[in-house]
Amino acid sequence: MPTMDASKLLQLQTSAAYSSKRPQPQPIQDVLDLSPISDSRSGSDASSHGSFAPALQTIRCSRCHRTASFGSKQMVSFGVNSYYCTRCASIVGFGSG
């Protein structure tokens, strides 16, 4: 097996890496594309996803784990992303009465 000089090997690797025949990398997703997903999809692929509907955001009582929709009057906030239902809030002393 013939040996290759290190400088020739480096030169060969460099020419292969910067060759004009080498394909340019393509991004998997265009991060600057701000169009909705349904506009960028084509044909049956777009129709299979349906229309975008935001999920109803629910919050859970930290004590009894009851759930309520976000913004309802049934929950009392006592910290960042921490809630009591009105029943538990009155039990622990966060109630209004």
N, C-alpha and C positions, 0 to 999 in steps of 0.2 A: 504494500500500500504506500503510495507516494505521500511524503509529508509536504505540508504547505507552510510557507513562511507566514508568521502572524500578521505582518503588515499587508500581505496580499489577501489574507482572509478578511481583515478589517475593510480593505478597499472593496472586495467583492460584496460583503454584507452592506456596506454603505451605498454602493451603486444599485443593489437590488432594492433597498429601502426607499431610495429617492428616484427610482425609475419612473419615466412618464407613462409606462405601460401598467404601472401598479394602480389598481382601482382606488378611487377616493372613498373614504368612509362616509356612510350615510347615516344620519340620526334615525333612531327608531321612532321617535316622536318629535314633532316640531313643537318645541316649547313656546314658541312665539305665536303659534296659531291660536287665536282667541275665538274662533268660530265654534258654535255648538257641535257636539259630537254627531248629532243626526245630520248636520250639513256636510260633514266631512266623510260620512259613510255613503256607500252607493247602493242603489237598488234594494234588493230584498234584505240585505244586512241592516239597513237603516230601519226598515219597517218591523223587523223582528224585535227591536228593542223598545218599541212603543214610545210614547211621549214621556218626558221627564216629569216626575211628580215628587216634590220633596217629601221626605218621611216626616211624620208627625213626631215632634220631639217630646219625649216624656221625661219626667223627673220622678225620683223615688225617695220616699221617706227613709231617713237614715236609721230610724228606730224600728218601725214596723214593716217597712218595705212596701207600703202601698204606693201605687203609681197614680200620677195625674199628668195632664198635658201641661206643657211649659206655659207659664203666664197665668195659670188658673189661680183663683183665690183660695184654693184648698191647701196650698203649701206655704210654709214660712221659711224664708232663707235665713240661715244662721252662719254662713261662711261662704267661701268660694265653692260653688258646685255642691253645697251641702244644704239639705232641706229636711224639715219636719212637716208632717201633715198637721192640720189644725188640732187634731185630737192629741197627738204626741207633743206638740208645741205647748199646749196648755198643761200637760202632765209634767213636763220638765221645766216649766216656768217661762216659756217664751210666748205664752198666750196673751191676748190683749185684755183679759178680764180677770 
